[in-house]
Amino acid sequence: MDKKAQRILAGFTCAAFVIVAFFSLFFIVKEAHHDCTGEDCPVCACIHQAEQTLKQIGTGSSGTAGAFAPQFPLVVAFLCLPLFVPVASLISQKVRMNN
């Protein structure tokens, strides 16, 4: 993978983490003083999920990471495959096209 593609991928990954963190934080702040309906409150469940997301981003660990770890190299290889497979075009094969 060339440097430019690595930088772009790193930028998108960083932006995704920042966006998820900010949206989780804004949701928690917005819904902090909601009217709770009791034990099975869906807003409380969403707030708890947002808190867990922020906690996982902060510590860098996840409970589900262990389940996904064996498939991770296959997913990365599948996503990066188009970057390494050469594209055959007339220009890359240096074919001269005469009229």
Backbone as a printed PyTorch tensor [residue, N CA C, xyz], in Angstrom:
tensor([[[  0.8500,  -1.1620,   0.0000],
         [  0.0000,   0.0000,   0.0000],
         [  0.9010,   1.2320,   0.0000]],

        [[  0.6450,   2.1550,  -0.8820],
         [  1.5060,   3.3270,  -0.9600],
         [  1.1760,   4.3080,   0.1620]],

        [[  2.0660,   5.2840,   0.3220],
         [  1.9540,   6.2350,   1.4290],
         [  0.6680,   7.0570,   1.3640]],

        [[  0.2810,   7.4650,   0.1660],
         [ -0.9100,   8.3090,   0.0310],
         [ -2.1590,   7.5470,   0.4610]],

        [[ -2.2810,   6.2940,   0.0470],
         [ -3.4360,   5.4850,   0.4320],
         [ -3.4470,   5.2400,   1.9390]],

        [[ -2.2840,   5.0400,   2.5320],
         [ -2.1970,   4.8420,   3.9740],
         [ -2.6310,   6.1030,   4.7170]],

        [[ -2.2060,   7.2500,   4.2310],
         [ -2.5900,   8.5080,   4.8760],
         [ -4.0940,   8.7400,   4.7770]],

        [[ -4.6620,   8.4580,   3.6140],
         [ -6.0970,   8.6430,   3.4310],
         [ -6.8660,   7.6890,   4.3430]],

        [[ -6.4530,   6.4220,   4.3950],
         [ -7.1090,   5.4390,   5.2570],
         [ -6.9850,   5.8290,   6.7270]],

        [[ -5.8110,   6.3080,   7.1310],
         [ -5.6210,   6.7440,   8.5160],
         [ -6.4820,   7.9650,   8.8260]],

        [[ -6.6100,   8.8650,   7.8810],
         [ -7.4540,  10.0420,   8.0800],
         [ -8.9160,   9.6820,   8.2300]],

        [[ -9.4120,   8.7770,   7.3820],
         [-10.8070,   8.3390,   7.4850],
         [-11.0610,   7.6110,   8.7970]],

        [[-10.1120,   6.7840,   9.2180],
         [-10.2680,   6.0580,  10.4740],
         [-10.3010,   7.0220,  11.6500]],

        [[ -9.4040,   7.9800,  11.6520],
         [ -9.3690,   8.9760,  12.7230],
         [-10.6510,   9.7970,  12.7350]],

        [[-11.1090,  10.2010,  11.5620],
         [-12.3440,  10.9890,  11.4800],
         [-13.5330,  10.1740,  11.9850]],

        [[-13.5780,   8.8980,  11.6730],
         [-14.6850,   8.0530,  12.1380],
         [-14.6950,   7.9590,  13.6630]],

        [[-13.5310,   7.7800,  14.2780],
         [-13.4650,   7.7320,  15.7350],
         [-13.9000,   9.0490,  16.3620]],

        [[-13.4600,  10.1540,  15.7880],
         [-13.8290,  11.4620,  16.3360],
         [-15.3240,  11.7060,  16.1960]],

        [[-15.8940,  11.3690,  15.0440],
         [-17.3290,  11.5730,  14.8290],
         [-18.1510,  10.7120,  15.7840]],

        [[-17.7830,   9.4560,  15.9460],
         [-18.5120,   8.5760,  16.8690],
         [-18.4100,   9.1070,  18.2940]],

        [[-17.2200,   9.5570,  18.6870],
         [-17.0540,  10.0830,  20.0420],
         [-17.8930,  11.3340,  20.2620]],

        [[-17.8720,  12.2690,  19.3090],
         [-18.6440,  13.4950,  19.4730],
         [-20.1450,  13.2400,  19.4700]],

        [[-20.6350,  12.3880,  18.5620],
         [-22.0600,  12.1090,  18.5400],
         [-22.5080,  11.3930,  19.8080]],

        [[-21.6960,  10.4890,  20.3260],
         [-22.0340,   9.8200,  21.5810],
         [-22.0780,  10.8230,  22.7300]],

        [[-21.0860,  11.6990,  22.7690],
         [-21.0350,  12.7060,  23.8210],
         [-22.2110,  13.6710,  23.7310]],

        [[-22.5370,  14.1310,  22.5370],
         [-23.6630,  15.0470,  22.3700],
         [-24.9950,  14.3800,  22.7340]],

        [[-25.1430,  13.1090,  22.4110],
         [-26.3690,  12.3950,  22.7650],
         [-26.5100,  12.2870,  24.2740]],

        [[-25.4110,  11.9710,  24.9600],
         [-25.4590,  11.8550,  26.4150],
         [-25.8210,  13.1920,  27.0430]],

        [[-25.2110,  14.2730,  26.5520],
         [-25.5000,  15.6000,  27.0990],
         [-26.9450,  15.9910,  26.8270]],

        [[-27.4240,  15.7350,  25.6080],
         [-28.7890,  16.1330,  25.2300],
         [-29.8460,  15.3780,  26.0340]],

        [[-29.6330,  14.0970,  26.2600],
         [-30.6450,  13.2590,  26.9090],
         [-30.3760,  13.0210,  28.3930]],

        [[-29.4850,  13.7860,  28.9950],
         [-29.1330,  13.5540,  30.4020],
         [-30.3240,  13.7710,  31.3320]],

        [[-31.1900,  14.7260,  31.0130],
         [-32.3170,  15.0430,  31.8970],
         [-33.6510,  14.7020,  31.2300]],

        [[-33.7300,  13.5160,  30.6380],
         [-34.9700,  13.1000,  29.9780],
         [-35.9600,  12.5730,  31.0140]],

        [[-37.2020,  12.4370,  30.6130],
         [-38.2260,  11.8730,  31.4870],
         [-38.1460,  10.3510,  31.4130]],

        [[-37.5600,   9.7520,  32.4180],
         [-37.3480,   8.3040,  32.4380],
         [-38.6720,   7.5920,  32.6710]],

        [[-38.9000,   6.5300,  31.8890],
         [-40.1570,   5.7880,  31.9910],
         [-40.0610,   4.5880,  32.9160]],

        [[-38.9190,   4.3740,  33.5060],
         [-38.8060,   3.2590,  34.4460],
         [-37.6350,   2.3530,  34.1300]],

        [[-37.8280,   1.0850,  34.4610],
         [-36.7380,   0.1160,  34.3560],
         [-36.3230,  -0.1670,  32.9120]],

        [[-37.2760,  -0.2510,  31.9880],
         [-36.9730,  -0.5610,  30.5970],
         [-37.0020,   0.6930,  29.7100]],

        [[-36.3940,   1.7520,  30.1750],
         [-36.3950,   3.0200,  29.4340],
         [-35.4560,   2.9150,  28.2290]],

        [[-35.9630,   3.1040,  27.0040],
         [-35.0950,   2.9920,  25.8330],
         [-34.0420,   4.1000,  25.7480]],

        [[-34.3630,   5.2790,  26.2700],
         [-33.3840,   6.3770,  26.2470],
         [-32.2310,   6.0560,  27.1900]],

        [[-32.5380,   5.5110,  28.3530],
         [-31.4770,   5.1080,  29.2890],
         [-30.5910,   4.0220,  28.6810]],

        [[-31.2090,   3.1140,  27.9320],
         [-30.4280,   2.0590,  27.2740],
         [-29.4960,   2.6580,  26.2220]],

        [[-29.9790,   3.6390,  25.4760],
         [-29.1240,   4.2940,  24.4670],
         [-28.0020,   5.0820,  25.1340]],

        [[-28.3180,   5.7560,  26.2420],
         [-27.2760,   6.4920,  26.9730],
         [-26.2150,   5.5290,  27.4880]],

        [[-26.6550,   4.3940,  28.0030],
         [-25.6930,   3.3930,  28.4910],
         [-24.8090,   2.8800,  27.3430]],

        [[-25.4020,   2.6460,  26.1830],
         [-24.6400,   2.1800,  25.0210],
         [-23.6380,   3.2430,  24.5810]],

        [[-24.0490,   4.5170,  24.5910],
         [-23.1400,   5.5970,  24.2120],
         [-21.9910,   5.7170,  25.2070]],

        [[-22.2800,   5.5410,  26.4960],
         [-21.2190,   5.5650,  27.5000],
         [-20.2390,   4.4160,  27.2980]],

        [[-20.7580,   3.2360,  26.9850],
         [-19.8900,   2.0890,  26.7290],
         [-19.0100,   2.3220,  25.4990]],

        [[-19.5860,   2.9510,  24.4630],
         [-18.8100,   3.2510,  23.2560],
         [-17.6710,   4.1970,  23.5860]],

        [[-17.9580,   5.2430,  24.3420],
         [-16.9030,   6.1840,  24.7290],
         [-15.8470,   5.5120,  25.6010]],

        [[-16.2890,   4.6260,  26.4770],
         [-15.3340,   3.9290,  27.3320],
         [-14.4280,   3.0140,  26.5120]],

        [[-15.0000,   2.3410,  25.5060],
         [-14.2040,   1.4500,  24.6650],
         [-13.2370,   2.2330,  23.7890]],

        [[-13.6770,   3.3660,  23.2820],
         [-12.7650,   4.1930,  22.4790],
         [-11.6400,   4.7170,  23.3520]],

        [[-11.9700,   5.0930,  24.5830],
         [-10.9630,   5.6420,  25.4900],
         [ -9.9250,   4.6290,  25.9090]],

        [[-10.3330,   3.3800,  26.1600],
         [ -9.3760,   2.3770,  26.6160],
         [ -8.7530,   1.6150,  25.4610]],

        [[ -9.3890,   1.6470,  24.3110],
         [ -8.8560,   0.9370,  23.1610],
         [ -9.1230,  -0.5500,  23.1870]],

        [[ -9.9840,  -1.0030,  24.0830],
         [-10.2950,  -2.4330,  24.1460],
         [-11.7920,  -2.6330,  23.9780]],

        [[-12.1390,  -3.8250,  23.5700],
         [-13.5440,  -4.1360,  23.3650],
         [-13.7870,  -5.5910,  23.7240]],

        [[-14.9560,  -5.8690,  24.2170],
         [-15.3020,  -7.2510,  24.5440],
         [-15.5080,  -8.0920,  23.3080]],

        [[-15.9360,  -7.4640,  22.2130],
         [-16.1860,  -8.2150,  20.9880],
         [-14.9480,  -8.2940,  20.0960]],

        [[-13.8880,  -7.6210,  20.4610],
         [-12.6880,  -7.6540,  19.6280],
         [-12.0920,  -9.0560,  19.5710]],

        [[-12.2100,  -9.8000,  20.6490],
         [-11.6830, -11.1590,  20.6640],
         [-12.4270, -12.0740,  19.7140]],

        [[-13.7120, -11.8420,  19.5380],
         [-14.4970, -12.6580,  18.6170],
         [-14.2120, -12.2980,  17.1670]],

        [[-13.8480, -11.0510,  16.9090],
         [-13.6130, -10.5930,  15.5460],
         [-12.1530, -10.7760,  15.1320]],

        [[-11.2610, -10.9640,  16.0850],
         [ -9.8230, -11.0110,  15.7980],
         [ -9.4290, -12.0780,  14.7740]],

        [[ -9.9590, -13.2970,  14.7930],
         [ -9.5280, -14.2840,  13.7890],
         [ -9.9290, -13.9170,  12.3580]],

        [[-11.0220, -13.1990,  12.1800],
         [-11.4770, -12.8350,  10.8370],
         [-10.8580, -11.5320,  10.3510]],

        [[-10.2150, -10.7750,  11.2230],
         [ -9.6980,  -9.4650,  10.8520],
         [ -8.6820,  -9.5070,   9.7130]],

        [[ -7.7000, -10.4200,   9.7110],
         [ -6.7670, -10.4500,   8.5780],
         [ -7.4550, -10.7480,   7.2440]],

        [[ -8.4800, -11.5860,   7.2640],
         [ -9.1980, -11.8810,   6.0230],
         [ -9.9610, -10.6630,   5.5200]],

        [[-10.5730,  -9.9250,   6.4240],
         [-11.3090,  -8.7210,   6.0350],
         [-10.3600,  -7.6780,   5.4680]],

        [[ -9.2210,  -7.4730,   6.1260],
         [ -8.2370,  -6.5020,   5.6410],
         [ -7.6990,  -6.9190,   4.2810]],

        [[ -7.4040,  -8.2010,   4.1190],
         [ -6.9060,  -8.6810,   2.8230],
         [ -7.9510,  -8.4920,   1.7300]],

        [[ -9.2170,  -8.7470,   2.0450],
         [-10.2810,  -8.5810,   1.0610],
         [-10.4560,  -7.1150,   0.6740]],

        [[-10.3530,  -6.2080,   1.6570],
         [-10.5230,  -4.7870,   1.3690],
         [ -9.3180,  -4.1860,   0.6430]],

        [[ -8.1290,  -4.7140,   0.8990],
         [ -6.9130,  -4.1800,   0.2820],
         [ -6.5700,  -4.8480,  -1.0420]],

        [[ -7.2540,  -5.9130,  -1.3820],
         [ -6.9560,  -6.6350,  -2.6090],
         [ -7.0160,  -5.7570,  -3.8570]],

        [[ -8.0070,  -4.8880,  -4.0100],
         [ -8.0250,  -4.0430,  -5.2170],
         [ -6.8240,  -3.1030,  -5.3280]],

        [[ -6.1670,  -2.8040,  -4.2120],
         [ -4.9990,  -1.9300,  -4.2600],
         [ -3.7740,  -2.6340,  -4.8340]],

        [[ -3.7230,  -3.9590,  -4.7110],
         [ -2.5540,  -4.7060,  -5.1470],
         [ -2.7300,  -5.4180,  -6.4790]],

        [[ -3.9500,  -5.6260,  -6.9090],
         [ -4.2000,  -6.3060,  -8.1750],
         [ -3.9880,  -5.3010,  -9.3050]],

        [[ -3.0870,  -5.6110, -10.2210],
         [ -2.8340,  -4.6460, -11.2980],
         [ -4.0230,  -4.5470, -12.2470]],

        [[ -4.2730,  -3.3530, -12.6760],
         [ -5.3600,  -3.1070, -13.6040],
         [ -4.7760,  -3.1070, -15.0110]],

        [[ -5.3200,  -3.9300, -15.8680],
         [ -4.8230,  -4.0230, -17.2420],
         [ -5.6190,  -3.0600, -18.1120]],

        [[ -4.9410,  -2.0500, -18.5750],
         [ -5.5660,  -1.1170, -19.5070],
         [ -4.6430,  -0.9630, -20.7130]],

        [[ -5.1490,  -0.3470, -21.7310],
         [ -4.3230,  -0.1520, -22.9270],
         [ -3.1220,   0.7320, -22.6340]],

        [[ -3.2880,   1.7010, -21.7850],
         [ -2.1760,   2.5910, -21.4500],
         [ -1.1350,   1.8490, -20.6340]],

        [[ -1.5580,   1.0340, -19.6650],
         [ -0.5990,   0.2960, -18.8450],
         [  0.1470,  -0.7490, -19.6610]],

        [[ -0.4680,  -1.2520, -20.7290],
         [  0.1900,  -2.2150, -21.6160],
         [  0.9300,  -1.5480, -22.7570]],

        [[  0.8900,  -0.2050, -22.7830],
         [  1.5800,   0.5910, -23.7970],
         [  1.1720,   0.1940, -25.2180]],

        [[ -0.1230,   0.1140, -25.4150],
         [ -0.6500,  -0.2110, -26.7340],
         [ -0.8810,   1.0770, -27.4930]],

        [[ -0.3440,   1.1430, -28.6790],
         [ -0.5210,   2.3220, -29.4940],
         [ -1.7770,   2.1500, -30.3370]],

        [[ -2.6500,   3.1320, -30.2510],
         [ -3.9090,   3.0530, -30.9740],
         [ -3.8440,   3.9900, -32.1900]],

        [[ -3.8030,   3.4080, -33.3540],
         [ -3.7880,   4.1760, -34.5930],
         [ -5.1970,   4.2310, -35.1690]],

        [[ -5.4890,   5.3000, -35.8530],
         [ -6.8130,   5.4240, -36.4740],
         [ -6.8790,   4.6830, -37.7630]]])
